[in-house]
Amino acid sequence: MELLVVSGCPGTELAVARIREATEALGIETNLRFIIVEGERHAQELGFPGSPTVRVEGRDVADDAEESAGVGPNERTVGVSCRLYSDGDKVEQAPPLAWIQAALAKAAPLLGPGQ
């Protein structure tokens, strides 16, 4: 599991809290790889759509929600910026808890101990 952020991102703490809440609720132990994106080149190399980005098994937790809304992963803007998330009811600075839980549940059979 990865958390990709830019330095000073206002959504980092909320993303970390939701990751903890999701893993605890599902009883999944994971290692969180914290990646600080250092500039545009690094963002391009990582396919980084903005901060914070949460990935489970290399897949952005927003993929399913965006695909159901007709936005594919290849249509995202990539670069050093803050990222906002909308679950239809509100806009927030971190992915909704439900998205993180769904991504973890989907990947659970693939996750070994400490992933």
KOLGU-4560 file (N, C-alpha, C; in nm, 3 decimals, padded with zeros to 5 digits):
<recs>
<n_xx: 00.085 n_yy: -00.117 n_zz: 00.000 ca_xx: 00.000 ca_yy: 00.000 ca_zz: 00.000 c_xx: 00.089 c_yy: 00.123 c_zz: 00.000 mol: A seq: 1 type: MET>
<n_xx: 00.049 n_yy: 00.222 n_zz: -00.079 ca_xx: 00.130 ca_yy: 00.343 ca_zz: -00.092 c_xx: 00.046 c_yy: 00.468 c_zz: -00.067 mol: A seq: 2 type: GLU>
<n_xx: 00.109 n_yy: 00.565 n_zz: -00.005 ca_xx: 00.051 ca_yy: 00.698 ca_zz: 00.008 c_xx: 00.150 c_yy: 00.794 c_zz: -00.056 mol: A seq: 3 type: LEU>
<n_xx: 00.108 n_yy: 00.856 n_zz: -00.166 ca_xx: 00.193 ca_yy: 00.950 ca_zz: -00.239 c_xx: 00.144 c_yy: 01.091 c_zz: -00.208 mol: A seq: 4 type: LEU>
<n_xx: 00.237 n_yy: 01.177 n_zz: -00.167 ca_xx: 00.202 ca_yy: 01.313 ca_zz: -00.129 c_xx: 00.308 c_yy: 01.412 c_zz: -00.175 mol: A seq: 5 type: VAL>
<n_xx: 00.270 n_yy: 01.538 n_zz: -00.177 ca_xx: 00.367 ca_yy: 01.646 ca_zz: -00.192 c_xx: 00.387 c_yy: 01.706 c_zz: -00.053 mol: A seq: 6 type: VAL>
<n_xx: 00.502 n_yy: 01.764 n_zz: -00.031 ca_xx: 00.533 ca_yy: 01.825 ca_zz: 00.098 c_xx: 00.430 c_yy: 01.934 c_zz: 00.129 mol: A seq: 7 type: SER>
<n_xx: 00.379 n_yy: 01.931 n_zz: 00.252 ca_xx: 00.284 ca_yy: 02.032 ca_zz: 00.295 c_xx: 00.140 c_yy: 02.008 c_zz: 00.253 mol: A seq: 8 type: GLY>
<n_xx: 00.110 n_yy: 01.892 n_zz: 00.199 ca_xx: -00.025 ca_yy: 01.861 ca_zz: 00.152 c_xx: -00.124 c_yy: 01.865 c_zz: 00.270 mol: A seq: 9 type: CYS>
<n_xx: -00.232 n_yy: 01.944 n_zz: 00.259 ca_xx: -00.328 ca_yy: 01.951 ca_zz: 00.368 c_xx: -00.412 c_yy: 01.825 c_zz: 00.386 mol: A seq: 10 type: PRO>
<n_xx: -00.412 n_yy: 01.735 n_zz: 00.289 ca_xx: -00.492 ca_yy: 01.613 ca_zz: 00.300 c_xx: -00.416 c_yy: 01.493 c_zz: 00.354 mol: A seq: 11 type: GLY>
<n_xx: -00.287 n_yy: 01.508 n_zz: 00.382 ca_xx: -00.206 ca_yy: 01.394 ca_zz: 00.424 c_xx: -00.255 c_yy: 01.331 c_zz: 00.553 mol: A seq: 12 type: THR>
<n_xx: -00.277 n_yy: 01.411 n_zz: 00.656 ca_xx: -00.319 ca_yy: 01.355 ca_zz: 00.785 c_xx: -00.452 c_yy: 01.283 c_zz: 00.775 mol: A seq: 13 type: GLU>
<n_xx: -00.547 n_yy: 01.341 n_zz: 00.701 ca_xx: -00.677 ca_yy: 01.277 ca_zz: 00.684 c_xx: -00.662 c_yy: 01.145 c_zz: 00.609 mol: A seq: 14 type: LEU>
<n_xx: -00.578 n_yy: 01.142 n_zz: 00.507 ca_xx: -00.555 ca_yy: 01.019 ca_zz: 00.431 c_xx: -00.495 c_yy: 00.910 c_zz: 00.521 mol: A seq: 15 type: ALA>
<n_xx: -00.397 n_yy: 00.947 n_zz: 00.601 ca_xx: -00.335 ca_yy: 00.850 ca_zz: 00.693 c_xx: -00.438 c_yy: 00.797 c_zz: 00.792 mol: A seq: 16 type: VAL>
<n_xx: -00.519 n_yy: 00.886 n_zz: 00.847 ca_xx: -00.622 ca_yy: 00.843 ca_zz: 00.943 c_xx: -00.722 c_yy: 00.748 c_zz: 00.878 mol: A seq: 17 type: ALA>
<n_xx: -00.760 n_yy: 00.776 n_zz: 00.754 ca_xx: -00.856 ca_yy: 00.688 ca_zz: 00.686 c_xx: -00.793 c_yy: 00.554 c_zz: 00.650 mol: A seq: 18 type: ARG>
<n_xx: -00.667 n_yy: 00.554 n_zz: 00.614 ca_xx: -00.599 ca_yy: 00.427 ca_zz: 00.586 c_xx: -00.596 c_yy: 00.342 c_zz: 00.713 mol: A seq: 19 type: ILE>
<n_xx: -00.561 n_yy: 00.403 n_zz: 00.825 ca_xx: -00.560 ca_yy: 00.329 ca_zz: 00.953 c_xx: -00.699 c_yy: 00.275 c_zz: 00.986 mol: A seq: 20 type: ARG>
<n_xx: -00.800 n_yy: 00.360 n_zz: 00.970 ca_xx: -00.937 ca_yy: 00.319 ca_zz: 01.001 c_xx: -00.982 c_yy: 00.205 c_zz: 00.911 mol: A seq: 21 type: GLU>
<n_xx: -00.948 n_yy: 00.213 n_zz: 00.784 ca_xx: -00.988 ca_yy: 00.109 ca_zz: 00.689 c_xx: -00.920 c_yy: -00.024 c_zz: 00.719 mol: A seq: 22 type: ALA>
<n_xx: -00.790 n_yy: -00.020 n_zz: 00.746 ca_xx: -00.719 ca_yy: -00.145 ca_zz: 00.774 c_xx: -00.767 c_yy: -00.207 c_zz: 00.905 mol: A seq: 23 type: THR>
<n_xx: -00.792 n_yy: -00.124 n_zz: 01.005 ca_xx: -00.841 ca_yy: -00.176 ca_zz: 01.133 c_xx: -00.980 c_yy: -00.236 c_zz: 01.117 mol: A seq: 24 type: GLU>
<n_xx: -01.068 n_yy: -00.169 n_zz: 01.044 ca_xx: -01.205 ca_yy: -00.218 ca_zz: 01.026 c_xx: -01.208 c_yy: -00.352 c_zz: 00.953 mol: A seq: 25 type: ALA>
<n_xx: -01.114 n_yy: -00.370 n_zz: 00.860 ca_xx: -01.110 ca_yy: -00.494 ca_zz: 00.782 c_xx: -01.019 c_yy: -00.599 c_zz: 00.845 mol: A seq: 26 type: LEU>
<n_xx: -00.947 n_yy: -00.562 n_zz: 00.950 ca_xx: -00.856 ca_yy: -00.656 ca_zz: 01.014 c_xx: -00.738 c_yy: -00.693 c_zz: 00.926 mol: A seq: 27 type: GLY>
<n_xx: -00.695 n_yy: -00.598 n_zz: 00.845 ca_xx: -00.584 ca_yy: -00.621 ca_zz: 00.752 c_xx: -00.461 c_yy: -00.547 c_zz: 00.804 mol: A seq: 28 type: ILE>
<n_xx: -00.348 n_yy: -00.616 n_zz: 00.807 ca_xx: -00.221 ca_yy: -00.551 ca_zz: 00.842 c_xx: -00.147 c_yy: -00.520 c_zz: 00.712 mol: A seq: 29 type: GLU>
<n_xx: -00.108 n_yy: -00.395 n_zz: 00.697 ca_xx: -00.033 ca_yy: -00.357 ca_zz: 00.579 c_xx: 00.085 c_yy: -00.269 c_zz: 00.619 mol: A seq: 30 type: THR>
<n_xx: 00.185 n_yy: -00.270 n_zz: 00.534 ca_xx: 00.293 ca_yy: -00.173 ca_zz: 00.547 c_xx: 00.256 c_yy: -00.057 c_zz: 00.456 mol: A seq: 31 type: ASN>
<n_xx: 00.259 n_yy: 00.062 n_zz: 00.508 ca_xx: 00.228 ca_yy: 00.180 ca_zz: 00.428 c_xx: 00.359 c_yy: 00.240 c_zz: 00.379 mol: A seq: 32 type: LEU>
<n_xx: 00.374 n_yy: 00.241 n_zz: 00.249 ca_xx: 00.492 ca_yy: 00.303 ca_zz: 00.187 c_xx: 00.458 c_yy: 00.449 c_zz: 00.161 mol: A seq: 33 type: ARG>
<n_xx: 00.528 n_yy: 00.537 n_zz: 00.228 ca_xx: 00.504 ca_yy: 00.680 ca_zz: 00.221 c_xx: 00.600 c_yy: 00.739 c_zz: 00.118 mol: A seq: 34 type: PHE>
<n_xx: 00.546 n_yy: 00.797 n_zz: 00.011 ca_xx: 00.629 ca_yy: 00.850 ca_zz: -00.096 c_xx: 00.606 c_yy: 01.000 c_zz: -00.108 mol: A seq: 35 type: ILE>
<n_xx: 00.712 n_yy: 01.078 n_zz: -00.091 ca_xx: 00.702 ca_yy: 01.223 ca_zz: -00.111 c_xx: 00.744 c_yy: 01.252 c_zz: -00.254 mol: A seq: 36 type: ILE>
<n_xx: 00.653 n_yy: 01.310 n_zz: -00.330 ca_xx: 00.678 ca_yy: 01.339 ca_zz: -00.471 c_xx: 00.757 c_yy: 01.470 c_zz: -00.480 mol: A seq: 37 type: VAL>
<n_xx: 00.873 n_yy: 01.460 n_zz: -00.544 ca_xx: 00.968 ca_yy: 01.571 ca_zz: -00.550 c_xx: 00.975 c_yy: 01.630 c_zz: -00.690 mol: A seq: 38 type: GLU>
<n_xx: 00.880 n_yy: 01.709 n_zz: -00.728 ca_xx: 00.885 ca_yy: 01.780 ca_zz: -00.854 c_xx: 00.809 c_yy: 01.713 c_zz: -00.967 mol: A seq: 39 type: GLY>
<n_xx: 00.798 n_yy: 01.786 n_zz: -01.077 ca_xx: 00.718 ca_yy: 01.742 ca_zz: -01.192 c_xx: 00.772 c_yy: 01.614 c_zz: -01.256 mol: A seq: 40 type: GLU>
<n_xx: 00.903 n_yy: 01.603 n_zz: -01.270 ca_xx: 00.960 ca_yy: 01.483 ca_zz: -01.332 c_xx: 00.923 c_yy: 01.359 c_zz: -01.250 mol: A seq: 41 type: ARG>
<n_xx: 00.938 n_yy: 01.368 n_zz: -01.120 ca_xx: 00.904 ca_yy: 01.257 ca_zz: -01.031 c_xx: 00.754 c_yy: 01.225 c_zz: -01.043 mol: A seq: 42 type: HIS>
<n_xx: 00.670 n_yy: 01.329 n_zz: -01.049 ca_xx: 00.526 ca_yy: 01.309 ca_zz: -01.064 c_xx: 00.494 c_yy: 01.235 c_zz: -01.193 mol: A seq: 43 type: ALA>
<n_xx: 00.559 n_yy: 01.273 n_zz: -01.301 ca_xx: 00.537 ca_yy: 01.206 ca_zz: -01.430 c_xx: 00.580 c_yy: 01.060 c_zz: -01.423 mol: A seq: 44 type: GLN>
<n_xx: 00.696 n_yy: 01.034 n_zz: -01.363 ca_xx: 00.746 ca_yy: 00.896 ca_zz: -01.351 c_xx: 00.650 c_yy: 00.807 c_zz: -01.274 mol: A seq: 45 type: GLU>
<n_xx: 00.586 n_yy: 00.865 n_zz: -01.172 ca_xx: 00.496 ca_yy: 00.789 ca_zz: -01.086 c_xx: 00.352 c_yy: 00.786 c_zz: -01.137 mol: A seq: 46 type: LEU>
<n_xx: 00.322 n_yy: 00.866 n_zz: -01.240 ca_xx: 00.183 ca_yy: 00.877 ca_zz: -01.284 c_xx: 00.098 c_yy: 00.937 c_zz: -01.173 mol: A seq: 47 type: GLY>
<n_xx: 00.152 n_yy: 01.038 n_zz: -01.107 ca_xx: 00.096 ca_yy: 01.097 ca_zz: -00.986 c_xx: -00.011 c_yy: 01.202 c_zz: -01.020 mol: A seq: 48 type: PHE>
<n_xx: -00.139 n_yy: 01.172 n_zz: -00.987 ca_xx: -00.246 ca_yy: 01.265 ca_zz: -01.022 c_xx: -00.272 c_yy: 01.374 c_zz: -00.918 mol: A seq: 49 type: PRO>
<n_xx: -00.195 n_yy: 01.378 n_zz: -00.812 ca_xx: -00.212 ca_yy: 01.481 ca_zz: -00.711 c_xx: -00.205 c_yy: 01.423 c_zz: -00.571 mol: A seq: 50 type: GLY>
<n_xx: -00.194 n_yy: 01.514 n_zz: -00.476 ca_xx: -00.170 ca_yy: 01.476 ca_zz: -00.337 c_xx: -00.294 c_yy: 01.500 c_zz: -00.252 mol: A seq: 51 type: SER>
<n_xx: -00.331 n_yy: 01.401 n_zz: -00.173 ca_xx: -00.272 ca_yy: 01.269 ca_zz: -00.155 c_xx: -00.330 c_yy: 01.167 c_zz: -00.253 mol: A seq: 52 type: PRO>
<n_xx: -00.250 n_yy: 01.069 n_zz: -00.289 ca_xx: -00.296 ca_yy: 00.956 ca_zz: -00.370 c_xx: -00.269 c_yy: 00.830 c_zz: -00.289 mol: A seq: 53 type: THR>
<n_xx: -00.372 n_yy: 00.746 n_zz: -00.278 ca_xx: -00.360 ca_yy: 00.619 ca_zz: -00.207 c_xx: -00.369 c_yy: 00.508 c_zz: -00.310 mol: A seq: 54 type: VAL>
<n_xx: -00.271 n_yy: 00.419 n_zz: -00.308 ca_xx: -00.269 ca_yy: 00.305 ca_zz: -00.400 c_xx: -00.261 c_yy: 00.175 c_zz: -00.322 mol: A seq: 55 type: ARG>
<n_xx: -00.339 n_yy: 00.078 n_zz: -00.366 ca_xx: -00.337 ca_yy: -00.057 ca_zz: -00.310 c_xx: -00.299 c_yy: -00.151 c_zz: -00.423 mol: A seq: 56 type: VAL>
<n_xx: -00.190 n_yy: -00.225 n_zz: -00.403 ca_xx: -00.139 ca_yy: -00.313 ca_zz: -00.508 c_xx: -00.118 c_yy: -00.237 c_zz: -00.639 mol: A seq: 57 type: GLU>
<n_xx: -00.070 n_yy: -00.113 n_zz: -00.629 ca_xx: -00.039 ca_yy: -00.031 ca_zz: -00.745 c_xx: -00.158 c_yy: 00.037 c_zz: -00.810 mol: A seq: 58 type: GLY>
<n_xx: -00.277 n_yy: 00.014 n_zz: -00.758 ca_xx: -00.399 ca_yy: 00.070 ca_zz: -00.818 c_xx: -00.453 c_yy: 00.183 c_zz: -00.729 mol: A seq: 59 type: ARG>
<n_xx: -00.482 n_yy: 00.296 n_zz: -00.792 ca_xx: -00.536 ca_yy: 00.412 ca_zz: -00.721 c_xx: -00.674 c_yy: 00.376 c_zz: -00.664 mol: A seq: 60 type: ASP>
<n_xx: -00.699 n_yy: 00.409 n_zz: -00.538 ca_xx: -00.828 ca_yy: 00.376 ca_zz: -00.476 c_xx: -00.943 c_yy: 00.451 c_zz: -00.542 mol: A seq: 61 type: VAL>
<n_xx: -00.913 n_yy: 00.556 n_zz: -00.618 ca_xx: -01.017 ca_yy: 00.632 ca_zz: -00.687 c_xx: -01.056 c_yy: 00.570 c_zz: -00.821 mol: A seq: 62 type: ALA>
<n_xx: -00.981 n_yy: 00.470 n_zz: -00.868 ca_xx: -01.006 ca_yy: 00.414 ca_zz: -01.001 c_xx: -01.150 c_yy: 00.368 c_zz: -01.021 mol: A seq: 63 type: ASP>
<n_xx: -01.203 n_yy: 00.286 n_zz: -00.931 ca_xx: -01.337 ca_yy: 00.232 ca_zz: -00.949 c_xx: -01.442 c_yy: 00.343 c_zz: -00.952 mol: A seq: 64 type: ASP>
<n_xx: -01.432 n_yy: 00.439 n_zz: -00.862 ca_xx: -01.528 ca_yy: 00.549 ca_zz: -00.857 c_xx: -01.521 c_yy: 00.634 c_zz: -00.983 mol: A seq: 65 type: ALA>
<n_xx: -01.399 n_yy: 00.662 n_zz: -01.029 ca_xx: -01.383 ca_yy: 00.744 ca_zz: -01.148 c_xx: -01.427 c_yy: 00.669 c_zz: -01.274 mol: A seq: 66 type: GLU>
<n_xx: -01.400 n_yy: 00.540 n_zz: -01.280 ca_xx: -01.442 ca_yy: 00.462 ca_zz: -01.396 c_xx: -01.594 c_yy: 00.455 c_zz: -01.405 mol: A seq: 67 type: GLU>
<n_xx: -01.662 n_yy: 00.443 n_zz: -01.290 ca_xx: -01.808 ca_yy: 00.439 ca_zz: -01.293 c_xx: -01.866 c_yy: 00.575 c_zz: -01.333 mol: A seq: 68 type: SER>
<n_xx: -01.787 n_yy: 00.682 n_zz: -01.315 ca_xx: -01.829 ca_yy: 00.816 ca_zz: -01.357 c_xx: -01.784 c_yy: 00.847 c_zz: -01.499 mol: A seq: 69 type: ALA>
<n_xx: -01.720 n_yy: 00.749 n_zz: -01.565 ca_xx: -01.678 ca_yy: 00.767 ca_zz: -01.703 c_xx: -01.541 c_yy: 00.828 c_zz: -01.722 mol: A seq: 70 type: GLY>
<n_xx: -01.461 n_yy: 00.833 n_zz: -01.616 ca_xx: -01.325 ca_yy: 00.887 ca_zz: -01.624 c_xx: -01.227 c_yy: 00.772 c_zz: -01.607 mol: A seq: 71 type: VAL>
<n_xx: -01.144 n_yy: 00.751 n_zz: -01.707 ca_xx: -01.044 ca_yy: 00.645 ca_zz: -01.699 c_xx: -00.915 c_yy: 00.696 c_zz: -01.638 mol: A seq: 72 type: GLY>
<n_xx: -00.833 n_yy: 00.604 n_zz: -01.583 ca_xx: -00.706 ca_yy: 00.645 ca_zz: -01.523 c_xx: -00.616 c_yy: 00.722 c_zz: -01.619 mol: A seq: 73 type: PRO>
<n_xx: -00.626 n_yy: 00.695 n_zz: -01.748 ca_xx: -00.540 ca_yy: 00.764 ca_zz: -01.844 c_xx: -00.587 c_yy: 00.905 c_zz: -01.874 mol: A seq: 74 type: ASN>
<n_xx: -00.706 n_yy: 00.942 n_zz: -01.824 ca_xx: -00.759 ca_yy: 01.076 ca_zz: -01.848 c_xx: -00.727 c_yy: 01.173 c_zz: -01.735 mol: A seq: 75 type: GLU>
<n_xx: -00.659 n_yy: 01.126 n_zz: -01.633 ca_xx: -00.623 ca_yy: 01.211 ca_zz: -01.520 c_xx: -00.508 c_yy: 01.303 c_zz: -01.557 mol: A seq: 76 type: ARG>
<n_xx: -00.510 n_yy: 01.421 n_zz: -01.499 ca_xx: -00.397 ca_yy: 01.511 ca_zz: -01.509 c_xx: -00.288 c_yy: 01.460 c_zz: -01.414 mol: A seq: 77 type: THR>
<n_xx: -00.165 n_yy: 01.462 n_zz: -01.459 ca_xx: -00.053 ca_yy: 01.417 ca_zz: -01.377 c_xx: 00.034 c_yy: 01.537 c_zz: -01.348 mol: A seq: 78 type: VAL>
<n_xx: 00.073 n_yy: 01.552 n_zz: -01.221 ca_xx: 00.161 ca_yy: 01.661 ca_zz: -01.184 c_xx: 00.158 c_yy: 01.690 c_zz: -01.036 mol: A seq: 79 type: GLY>
<n_xx: 00.241 n_yy: 01.784 n_zz: -00.996 ca_xx: 00.252 ca_yy: 01.822 ca_zz: -00.856 c_xx: 00.139 c_yy: 01.920 c_zz: -00.823 mol: A seq: 80 type: VAL>
<n_xx: 00.041 n_yy: 01.870 n_zz: -00.753 ca_xx: -00.073 ca_yy: 01.954 ca_zz: -00.714 c_xx: -00.148 c_yy: 01.886 c_zz: -00.601 mol: A seq: 81 type: SER>
<n_xx: -00.238 n_yy: 01.960 n_zz: -00.540 ca_xx: -00.328 ca_yy: 01.900 ca_zz: -00.443 c_xx: -00.441 c_yy: 01.834 c_zz: -00.520 mol: A seq: 82 type: CYS>
<n_xx: -00.499 n_yy: 01.733 n_zz: -00.460 ca_xx: -00.604 ca_yy: 01.657 ca_zz: -00.524 c_xx: -00.729 c_yy: 01.662 c_zz: -00.437 mol: A seq: 83 type: ARG>
<n_xx: -00.843 n_yy: 01.680 n_zz: -00.500 ca_xx: -00.969 ca_yy: 01.678 ca_zz: -00.429 c_xx: -01.048 c_yy: 01.555 c_zz: -00.470 mol: A seq: 84 type: LEU>
<n_xx: -01.129 n_yy: 01.506 n_zz: -00.378 ca_xx: -01.209 ca_yy: 01.386 ca_zz: -00.400 c_xx: -01.355 c_yy: 01.417 c_zz: -00.374 mol: A seq: 85 type: TYR>
<n_xx: -01.443 n_yy: 01.366 n_zz: -00.459 ca_xx: -01.586 ca_yy: 01.383 ca_zz: -00.439 c_xx: -01.653 c_yy: 01.247 c_zz: -00.445 mol: A seq: 86 type: SER>
<n_xx: -01.732 n_yy: 01.218 n_zz: -00.343 ca_xx: -01.809 ca_yy: 01.093 ca_zz: -00.344 c_xx: -01.954 c_yy: 01.120 c_zz: -00.384 mol: A seq: 87 type: ASP>
<n_xx: -01.980 n_yy: 01.239 n_zz: -00.435 ca_xx: -02.114 ca_yy: 01.277 ca_zz: -00.476 c_xx: -02.183 c_yy: 01.367 c_zz: -00.374 mol: A seq: 88 type: GLY>
<n_xx: -02.151 n_yy: 01.349 n_zz: -00.247 ca_xx: -02.213 ca_yy: 01.430 ca_zz: -00.142 c_xx: -02.128 c_yy: 01.549 c_zz: -00.101 mol: A seq: 89 type: ASP>
<n_xx: -01.998 n_yy: 01.531 n_zz: -00.101 ca_xx: -01.910 ca_yy: 01.638 ca_zz: -00.057 c_xx: -01.773 c_yy: 01.623 c_zz: -00.122 mol: A seq: 90 type: LYS>
<n_xx: -01.698 n_yy: 01.732 n_zz: -00.120 ca_xx: -01.562 ca_yy: 01.733 ca_zz: -00.173 c_xx: -01.467 c_yy: 01.739 c_zz: -00.054 mol: A seq: 91 type: VAL>
<n_xx: -01.365 n_yy: 01.652 n_zz: -00.057 ca_xx: -01.270 ca_yy: 01.644 ca_zz: 00.053 c_xx: -01.127 c_yy: 01.639 c_zz: 00.001 mol: A seq: 92 type: GLU>
<n_xx: -01.032 n_yy: 01.653 n_zz: 00.094 ca_xx: -00.890 ca_yy: 01.655 ca_zz: 00.059 c_xx: -00.824 c_yy: 01.518 c_zz: 00.065 mol: A seq: 93 type: GLN>
<n_xx: -00.902 n_yy: 01.413 n_zz: 00.087 ca_xx: -00.848 ca_yy: 01.276 ca_zz: 00.091 c_xx: -00.955 c_yy: 01.182 c_zz: 00.038 mol: A seq: 94 type: ALA>
<n_xx: -00.914 n_yy: 01.064 n_zz: -00.010 ca_xx: -01.013 ca_yy: 00.969 ca_zz: -00.061 c_xx: -01.112 c_yy: 00.929 c_zz: 00.050 mol: A seq: 95 type: PRO>
<n_xx: -01.239 n_yy: 00.911 n_zz: 00.015 ca_xx: -01.336 ca_yy: 00.865 ca_zz: 00.113 c_xx: -01.296 c_yy: 00.731 c_zz: 00.173 mol: A seq: 96 type: PRO>
<n_xx: -01.330 n_yy: 00.712 n_zz: 00.299 ca_xx: -01.301 ca_yy: 00.587 ca_zz: 00.369 c_xx: -01.354 c_yy: 00.467 c_zz: 00.291 mol: A seq: 97 type: LEU>
<n_xx: -01.474 n_yy: 00.479 n_zz: 00.238 ca_xx: -01.535 ca_yy: 00.367 ca_zz: 00.165 c_xx: -01.451 c_yy: 00.324 c_zz: 00.045 mol: A seq: 98 type: ALA>
<n_xx: -01.388 n_yy: 00.419 n_zz: -00.023 ca_xx: -01.305 ca_yy: 00.384 ca_zz: -00.139 c_xx: -01.182 c_yy: 00.305 c_zz: -00.094 mol: A seq: 99 type: TRP>
<n_xx: -01.122 n_yy: 00.348 n_zz: 00.016 ca_xx: -01.003 ca_yy: 00.278 ca_zz: 00.066 c_xx: -01.040 c_yy: 00.138 c_zz: 00.112 mol: A seq: 100 type: ILE>
<n_xx: -01.152 n_yy: 00.126 n_zz: 00.183 ca_xx: -01.198 ca_yy: -00.006 ca_zz: 00.228 c_xx: -01.227 c_yy: -00.097 c_zz: 00.110 mol: A seq: 101 type: GLN>
<n_xx: -01.292 n_yy: -00.044 n_zz: 00.007 ca_xx: -01.326 ca_yy: -00.126 ca_zz: -00.110 c_xx: -01.199 c_yy: -00.174 c_zz: -00.180 mol: A seq: 102 type: ALA>
<n_xx: -01.101 n_yy: -00.087 n_zz: -00.194 ca_xx: -00.975 ca_yy: -00.126 ca_zz: -00.260 c_xx: -00.902 c_yy: -00.232 c_zz: -00.179 mol: A seq: 103 type: ALA>
<n_xx: -00.901 n_yy: -00.216 n_zz: -00.047 ca_xx: -00.835 ca_yy: -00.316 ca_zz: 00.039 c_xx: -00.909 c_yy: -00.449 c_zz: 00.034 mol: A seq: 104 type: LEU>
<n_xx: -01.040 n_yy: -00.445 n_zz: 00.038 ca_xx: -01.119 ca_yy: -00.568 ca_zz: 00.034 c_xx: -01.098 c_yy: -00.641 c_zz: -00.098 mol: A seq: 105 type: ALA>
<n_xx: -01.091 n_yy: -00.566 n_zz: -00.206 ca_xx: -01.069 ca_yy: -00.624 ca_zz: -00.339 c_xx: -00.931 c_yy: -00.690 c_zz: -00.348 mol: A seq: 106 type: LYS>
<n_xx: -00.833 n_yy: -00.627 n_zz: -00.285 ca_xx: -00.695 ca_yy: -00.677 ca_zz: -00.292 c_xx: -00.661 c_yy: -00.775 c_zz: -00.181 mol: A seq: 107 type: ALA>
<n_xx: -00.748 n_yy: -00.790 n_zz: -00.082 ca_xx: -00.717 ca_yy: -00.873 ca_zz: 00.035 c_xx: -00.663 c_yy: -01.011 c_zz: 00.001 mol: A seq: 108 type: ALA>
<n_xx: -00.719 n_yy: -01.083 n_zz: -00.098 ca_xx: -00.662 ca_yy: -01.214 ca_zz: -00.131 c_xx: -00.519 c_yy: -01.206 c_zz: -00.184 mol: A seq: 109 type: PRO>
<n_xx: -00.482 n_yy: -01.090 n_zz: -00.239 ca_xx: -00.347 ca_yy: -01.073 ca_zz: -00.295 c_xx: -00.247 c_yy: -01.026 c_zz: -00.191 mol: A seq: 110 type: LEU>
<n_xx: -00.299 n_yy: -00.964 n_zz: -00.086 ca_xx: -00.210 ca_yy: -00.907 ca_zz: 00.016 c_xx: -00.159 c_yy: -01.015 c_zz: 00.109 mol: A seq: 111 type: LEU>
<n_xx: -00.031 n_yy: -01.023 n_zz: 00.120 ca_xx: 00.028 ca_yy: -01.111 ca_zz: 00.220 c_xx: 00.043 c_yy: -01.035 c_zz: 00.349 mol: A seq: 112 type: GLY>
<n_xx: 00.093 n_yy: -01.096 n_zz: 00.452 ca_xx: 00.115 ca_yy: -01.025 ca_zz: 00.577 c_xx: 00.207 c_yy: -00.905 c_zz: 00.556 mol: A seq: 113 type: PRO>
<n_xx: 00.166 n_yy: -00.792 n_zz: 00.609 ca_xx: 00.250 ca_yy: -00.674 ca_zz: 00.603 c_xx: 00.259 c_yy: -00.608 c_zz: 00.468 mol: A seq: 114 type: GLY>
<n_xx: 00.164 n_yy: -00.628 n_zz: 00.381 ca_xx: 00.165 ca_yy: -00.562 ca_zz: 00.251 c_xx: 00.098 c_yy: -00.428 c_zz: 00.262 mol: A seq: 115 type: GLN>
</recs>
